[in-house]
Amino acid sequence: MDTQELVRLIPLLAPLLVIQLALMIAALVDWTRRERTRGPKWVWLVVILLGSMVGSLIYFFIGREEA
């Protein structure tokens, strides 16, 4: 892949990176504020940090335990 191709891809990838970062931050904020999750909290931290966008979504749909 040459430099020109990479420069053309940046505008397409930037919104995805912003969405990924926003989801990760929202998941981490929610994770720190909750006392209980479904399963060990440290496991959900690993899922959020290493799972990128999918890990944050999995946490929101499966990991959160409603009060």
N, C-alpha and C positions, 0 to 999 in steps of 0.2 A: 504494500500500500504506500503510495507516494504522499508527499506533503499536501498536494492540491486536493486529493481525495479526502484526506483527514480534515482539512479546512472546510470542505463542503459538508461534511458530516456533523460538525460541531453545532450548527444551528438546529439540526434535527435531534441531537442527543441532549442538548442543554435542558429542554423542558422535562425530559425523563429524569435527569439527574436532580433537578430541583424538586420534582415530585417525590423521588426516592428519599432525599434528605428531609423533606417536610414530614413524610410518613415516619421515618426513623425517629426524628425528634419528638413527634407527637406520641409515638409508642413508648419512647423512653420516659417522657414526662408522665404518662399514664402509669407506666410500670413502677416508677418511684413513688407515686402517690397511693397506690393500692397496697393494702396490707396483705391480701391473699390473692393468689392466682390459681388456676387449675394446674396443679403440679408445682414443682419447686420454682421459686422465683429466679434462681440463678440460671436454670435451663432456659427460661423465657428471655433472659438477658442475652444469652448466647444466640438464641434464635433471631432476636431482633438485630443484633450486631452483625452476625455472619450471614443471615438470610436475606440481606438487603431489602428490596421492596416486598418480596414475597414473605419474608420472615416477619415484617411489620404487619402485613395483612393477616397472616396466620395468627399472630398474637391478638389482634383486634377481634377476630372472629371466633377463636378457640380458647385463647389463654386467659382472657379476662373472666373473672368470677364476679358476677353481680352480687351486690350487697343484700 
